Amino acid sequence: MNKIQNNQAGYRQGAVAALVSVIVNILLSAFKLTAGILGHSSAMVADAAHSLSDVAASAAVWVGMKIAVKPADAGHPWGHGKAEPIAAKIVAIILIIVGLDIGVNALINISRADYSTVKPIALIAAIVSIVVKEWNFQYVWRLGKKYDSTSLKADAWHHRSDAISSVAAFIGIAFTIWGGNKWHFMDHLAAAAVAGMIIAVGVKFFRKAAADLMDENLPAERINEIKQALMITEGVKGVEALYARKAGLEILIDAHVEVNPEISVSAGHTIASKARDELKMRFPDIQNVLVHIEPYFPNDH
C-alpha cells in the first residue's frame, strides 16, 4: 500500500470509527438520561449530556474525515487535509461549552437545600457507561495513534473523559445512596468534577488543533529525524533550513539542502529528487516535499 492509499485508508477508517461512535453515543446518552431522570441523579443527567455532546463531536469528525479524504485538485493543490484539524477544533469547542454548562448547573444545585433521593438505577447506568466508553476510547485512540490524527485523538479523549466522568458520577451517586442525607451534595459535586475534566480536555485539543491550522513546525525531535534522513542522501552537503507542517494525516515538507556549487543544474535537480524520494520512503506520513537547492560553502558553517 503506497502512502496516498495509506492516508486514504486512514481517513476512511476514521470516518467509520466516528460513525460507530455516533451510534453508540446516541444509545448510551438516551439510556443515561432515562436513568438519571428516573434515579433523580443530576450527576447522571450531566453525564448523559456529556455523551450527547460526543454525538455532535463524532459527527464533526465524520464530516471532517469525509472532506479530508478528497484528493488534491486545482483549487486545493495541497489536498483537503486541513478539514481534519478543523473537525478537531469543533470537538474541542463542544467539549468546553458542555463542560461550562455542566459546571454552572452543578454549582447552582450544590447551593440548594432540597435534594431528591437518588435511586440505584443511576448507579447501574454509571457502570454501563464506564465499560462502553472505555471500549469506545480504546477503539478510536488506536486509530488516532496509528494515523497520527488530531481529530481522532481528540474524539477518543472525549470518550475517555466521558468514562472518567462516569467514574466521578458513580462515586457521587454511591455516596448519595449509601451515605444518607448529609452526603446528598456529593452527586452535584461529582457533576462539577466532571465539568472540570471536560473543560481541561477541550482546552488541550483546542490548542493542538489551532497549532495544526497555524502550520506550527513539527517538534524538534521529528525535525531532527527528517534532517538526518536528508543528510544521508548522496550529494547533500548540508541542510540550510527545514520546515515541516501537518495537514490532516499528512506531513508537508519545505527543505533547503546544500550541494556542491560547481555541479550542473541537472545534477542539482537529481539530488533534490533523491532527497525527496528518501524522505517519502523513510516516513509514510510525509506526502508532499519541496526541495530547494542551495550552494554549499564550507567556510559559512
Secondary structure, 3 states (H helix, E strand, C coil): CCHHHHHHHHHHHHHHHHHHHHHHHHHHHHHHHHHHHHCCCHHHHHHHHHHHHHHHHHHHHHHHHHHHCCCCCCCCCCCCCCHHHHHHHHHHHHHHHHHHHHHHHHHHHHCCCCCCCCCHHHHHHHHHHHHHHHHHHHHHHHHHHHHCCHHHHHHHHHHHHHHHHHHHHHHHHHHHHHCCHHHCHHHHHHHHHHHHHHHHHHHHHHHHHHHHHCCCCCCHHHHHHHHHHHHCCCCCCEEEEEEEEEECCEEEEEEEEEECCCCCHHHHHHHHHHHHHHHHHHCCCEEEEEEEEEECCHHHC
